[in-house]
């Protein structure tokens, strides 16, 4: 199982465009790739899955702490 999280500011919360998009389609695709000028050199990762909202306060705190542990500069 793969879990991907997106953080948002308290002001954006569940009322932002990405949250609205998830409400309309909980199976959005995601692609990660560098920009390439040559089609033959494109390398990337394409993901598909089901998206949901994390609303449990303890779960949100656990996920936020894990993100800040790995990427401390995110707190700046």
Secondary structure, DSSP 8 states (H G I E B T S, - for coil): ---------TTTGGGSHHHHHHHH-S---EEEE---SSGGG--EEEE---------HHHHHHHHHHHHHH-GGGG-
